[in-house]
Amino acid sequence: MYITLQTTKRNLGLFNLEVKDIVLASVFALAFIILFSLGFIQTAIITIISGVFLLIPVSFSQQNRIYKLILLVGKFLFKKKNFYYHLEDNEVRRDQYNSYIEKIKKRKNNEERKENN
């Protein structure tokens, strides 16, 4: 049996809005007002439509807004990835592994030299 706690985020009641959602909506609203008053009507309409699109709640994700989902996908795509090489008992593989390690050490040494200079 799992015990769940209510989230510590501040919900404002209407559509489970959070403070982040209000800040994002106010930025898009301000951009819409400025663009509309300067005469860029089409750009203003595109801005307000994209702001509304980003605030649509999504039921299939842990994060309940599209902009949060886009941020999660961006973090996943651009995070640092570590790749591991699995060494087998084959001698050819062992030689490949040793040459690979030597290349990595040379790269690290070159990077350290560049940073020191």
CNS distance restraints for C-alpha pairs under 8 A (distance, minus, plus):
assign (resid   9 and name CA) (resid  18 and name CA) 7.11 0.50 0.50
assign (resid  10 and name CA) (resid  18 and name CA) 5.72 0.50 0.50
assign (resid  10 and name CA) (resid  19 and name CA) 6.83 0.50 0.50
assign (resid  11 and name CA) (resid  16 and name CA) 5.37 0.50 0.50
assign (resid  11 and name CA) (resid  17 and name CA) 5.49 0.50 0.50
assign (resid  11 and name CA) (resid  18 and name CA) 4.90 0.50 0.50
assign (resid  11 and name CA) (resid  19 and name CA) 7.53 0.50 0.50
assign (resid  12 and name CA) (resid  16 and name CA) 6.16 0.50 0.50
assign (resid  12 and name CA) (resid  17 and name CA) 5.33 0.50 0.50
assign (resid  12 and name CA) (resid  18 and name CA) 5.96 0.50 0.50
assign (resid  12 and name CA) (resid  19 and name CA) 7.64 0.50 0.50
assign (resid  13 and name CA) (resid  17 and name CA) 6.50 0.50 0.50
assign (resid  17 and name CA) (resid  21 and name CA) 6.04 0.50 0.50
assign (resid  17 and name CA) (resid  22 and name CA) 7.17 0.50 0.50
assign (resid  18 and name CA) (resid  22 and name CA) 6.55 0.50 0.50
assign (resid  19 and name CA) (resid  23 and name CA) 6.26 0.50 0.50
assign (resid  20 and name CA) (resid  24 and name CA) 6.16 0.50 0.50
assign (resid  21 and name CA) (resid  25 and name CA) 6.07 0.50 0.50
assign (resid  21 and name CA) (resid  55 and name CA) 7.02 0.50 0.50
assign (resid  22 and name CA) (resid  26 and name CA) 6.03 0.50 0.50
assign (resid  23 and name CA) (resid  27 and name CA) 6.30 0.50 0.50
assign (resid  24 and name CA) (resid  28 and name CA) 6.46 0.50 0.50
assign (resid  24 and name CA) (resid  51 and name CA) 7.80 0.50 0.50
assign (resid  25 and name CA) (resid  29 and name CA) 6.03 0.50 0.50
assign (resid  25 and name CA) (resid  51 and name CA) 6.50 0.50 0.50
assign (resid  25 and name CA) (resid  52 and name CA) 7.79 0.50 0.50
assign (resid  25 and name CA) (resid  55 and name CA) 7.75 0.50 0.50
assign (resid  26 and name CA) (resid  30 and name CA) 5.97 0.50 0.50
assign (resid  27 and name CA) (resid  31 and name CA) 6.17 0.50 0.50
assign (resid  28 and name CA) (resid  32 and name CA) 6.04 0.50 0.50
assign (resid  28 and name CA) (resid  47 and name CA) 6.65 0.50 0.50
assign (resid  28 and name CA) (resid  48 and name CA) 6.13 0.50 0.50
assign (resid  28 and name CA) (resid  51 and name CA) 5.72 0.50 0.50
assign (resid  29 and name CA) (resid  33 and name CA) 6.19 0.50 0.50
assign (resid  29 and name CA) (resid  48 and name CA) 6.71 0.50 0.50
assign (resid  30 and name CA) (resid  34 and name CA) 6.21 0.50 0.50
assign (resid  31 and name CA) (resid  35 and name CA) 6.03 0.50 0.50
assign (resid  31 and name CA) (resid  44 and name CA) 7.32 0.50 0.50
assign (resid  31 and name CA) (resid  47 and name CA) 7.31 0.50 0.50
assign (resid  32 and name CA) (resid  36 and name CA) 5.85 0.50 0.50
assign (resid  32 and name CA) (resid  44 and name CA) 4.79 0.50 0.50
assign (resid  32 and name CA) (resid  45 and name CA) 7.13 0.50 0.50
assign (resid  32 and name CA) (resid  47 and name CA) 6.22 0.50 0.50
assign (resid  32 and name CA) (resid  48 and name CA) 5.99 0.50 0.50
assign (resid  33 and name CA) (resid  37 and name CA) 6.01 0.50 0.50
assign (resid  33 and name CA) (resid  44 and name CA) 7.53 0.50 0.50
assign (resid  34 and name CA) (resid  38 and name CA) 6.24 0.50 0.50
assign (resid  35 and name CA) (resid  39 and name CA) 6.39 0.50 0.50
assign (resid  35 and name CA) (resid  40 and name CA) 5.26 0.50 0.50
assign (resid  35 and name CA) (resid  41 and name CA) 6.77 0.50 0.50
assign (resid  35 and name CA) (resid  43 and name CA) 6.99 0.50 0.50
assign (resid  35 and name CA) (resid  44 and name CA) 5.22 0.50 0.50
assign (resid  36 and name CA) (resid  40 and name CA) 5.53 0.50 0.50
assign (resid  36 and name CA) (resid  41 and name CA) 5.12 0.50 0.50
assign (resid  36 and name CA) (resid  44 and name CA) 5.49 0.50 0.50
assign (resid  40 and name CA) (resid  44 and name CA) 6.08 0.50 0.50
assign (resid  41 and name CA) (resid  45 and name CA) 6.17 0.50 0.50
assign (resid  42 and name CA) (resid  46 and name CA) 6.24 0.50 0.50
assign (resid  43 and name CA) (resid  47 and name CA) 6.08 0.50 0.50
assign (resid  44 and name CA) (resid  48 and name CA) 6.28 0.50 0.50
assign (resid  45 and name CA) (resid  49 and name CA) 6.11 0.50 0.50
assign (resid  46 and name CA) (resid  50 and name CA) 6.09 0.50 0.50
assign (resid  47 and name CA) (resid  51 and name CA) 6.22 0.50 0.50
assign (resid  48 and name CA) (resid  52 and name CA) 6.22 0.50 0.50
assign (resid  49 and name CA) (resid  53 and name CA) 6.10 0.50 0.50
assign (resid  50 and name CA) (resid  54 and name CA) 6.17 0.50 0.50
assign (resid  51 and name CA) (resid  55 and name CA) 6.49 0.50 0.50
assign (resid  52 and name CA) (resid  56 and name CA) 6.55 0.50 0.50
assign (resid  53 and name CA) (resid  66 and name CA) 7.46 0.50 0.50
assign (resid  54 and name CA) (resid  65 and name CA) 6.80 0.50 0.50
assign (resid  54 and name CA) (resid  66 and name CA) 5.03 0.50 0.50
assign (resid  54 and name CA) (resid  67 and name CA) 4.96 0.50 0.50
assign (resid  55 and name CA) (resid  65 and name CA) 5.63 0.50 0.50
assign (resid  55 and name CA) (resid  66 and name CA) 6.17 0.50 0.50
assign (resid  55 and name CA) (resid  67 and name CA) 6.76 0.50 0.50
assign (resid  56 and name CA) (resid  65 and name CA) 5.76 0.50 0.50
assign (resid  56 and name CA) (resid  66 and name CA) 6.09 0.50 0.50
assign (resid  57 and name CA) (resid  64 and name CA) 5.24 0.50 0.50
assign (resid  57 and name CA) (resid  65 and name CA) 4.51 0.50 0.50
assign (resid  57 and name CA) (resid  66 and name CA) 6.50 0.50 0.50
assign (resid  58 and name CA) (resid  63 and name CA) 7.77 0.50 0.50
assign (resid  58 and name CA) (resid  64 and name CA) 5.13 0.50 0.50
assign (resid  58 and name CA) (resid  65 and name CA) 5.58 0.50 0.50
assign (resid  58 and name CA) (resid  66 and name CA) 6.41 0.50 0.50
assign (resid  59 and name CA) (resid  64 and name CA) 6.45 0.50 0.50
assign (resid  61 and name CA) (resid  69 and name CA) 7.37 0.50 0.50
assign (resid  63 and name CA) (resid  68 and name CA) 5.92 0.50 0.50
assign (resid  63 and name CA) (resid  69 and name CA) 6.21 0.50 0.50
assign (resid  64 and name CA) (resid  68 and name CA) 7.21 0.50 0.50
assign (resid  64 and name CA) (resid  69 and name CA) 7.67 0.50 0.50
assign (resid  65 and name CA) (resid  69 and name CA) 6.45 0.50 0.50
assign (resid  66 and name CA) (resid  70 and name CA) 6.14 0.50 0.50
assign (resid  67 and name CA) (resid  71 and name CA) 6.20 0.50 0.50
assign (resid  68 and name CA) (resid  72 and name CA) 6.23 0.50 0.50
assign (resid  69 and name CA) (resid  73 and name CA) 6.30 0.50 0.50
assign (resid  70 and name CA) (resid  74 and name CA) 6.13 0.50 0.50
assign (resid  71 and name CA) (resid  75 and name CA) 6.12 0.50 0.50
assign (resid  72 and name CA) (resid  76 and name CA) 6.20 0.50 0.50
assign (resid  73 and name CA) (resid  77 and name CA) 6.16 0.50 0.50
assign (resid  74 and name CA) (resid  78 and name CA) 6.08 0.50 0.50
assign (resid  75 and name CA) (resid  79 and name CA) 5.66 0.50 0.50
assign (resid  85 and name CA) (resid  97 and name CA) 7.93 0.50 0.50
assign (resid  87 and name CA) (resid  93 and name CA) 6.77 0.50 0.50
assign (resid  87 and name CA) (resid  94 and name CA) 6.75 0.50 0.50
assign (resid  87 and name CA) (resid  97 and name CA) 7.08 0.50 0.50
assign (resid  88 and name CA) (resid  93 and name CA) 6.49 0.50 0.50
assign (resid  88 and name CA) (resid  94 and name CA) 7.23 0.50 0.50
assign (resid  89 and name CA) (resid  93 and name CA) 7.38 0.50 0.50
assign (resid  89 and name CA) (resid  94 and name CA) 7.22 0.50 0.50
assign (resid  90 and name CA) (resid  94 and name CA) 6.40 0.50 0.50
assign (resid  91 and name CA) (resid  95 and name CA) 6.30 0.50 0.50
assign (resid  92 and name CA) (resid  96 and name CA) 6.28 0.50 0.50
assign (resid  93 and name CA) (resid  97 and name CA) 6.02 0.50 0.50
assign (resid  94 and name CA) (resid  98 and name CA) 6.18 0.50 0.50
assign (resid  95 and name CA) (resid  99 and name CA) 6.21 0.50 0.50
assign (resid  96 and name CA) (resid 100 and name CA) 6.04 0.50 0.50
assign (resid  97 and name CA) (resid 101 and name CA) 6.17 0.50 0.50
assign (resid  98 and name CA) (resid 102 and name CA) 6.23 0.50 0.50
assign (resid  99 and name CA) (resid 103 and name CA) 6.29 0.50 0.50
assign (resid 100 and name CA) (resid 104 and name CA) 6.38 0.50 0.50
assign (resid 101 and name CA) (resid 105 and name CA) 6.23 0.50 0.50
assign (resid 102 and name CA) (resid 106 and name CA) 6.20 0.50 0.50
assign (resid 103 and name CA) (resid 107 and name CA) 6.21 0.50 0.50
assign (resid 104 and name CA) (resid 108 and name CA) 6.22 0.50 0.50
assign (resid 105 and name CA) (resid 109 and name CA) 6.15 0.50 0.50
assign (resid 106 and name CA) (resid 110 and name CA) 6.13 0.50 0.50
assign (resid 107 and name CA) (resid 111 and name CA) 6.13 0.50 0.50
assign (resid 108 and name CA) (resid 112 and name CA) 6.11 0.50 0.50
assign (resid 109 and name CA) (resid 113 and name CA) 6.17 0.50 0.50
assign (resid 110 and name CA) (resid 114 and name CA) 6.25 0.50 0.50
assign (resid 111 and name CA) (resid 115 and name CA) 6.23 0.50 0.50
assign (resid 112 and name CA) (resid 116 and name CA) 6.13 0.50 0.50
assign (resid 113 and name CA) (resid 117 and name CA) 6.21 0.50 0.50
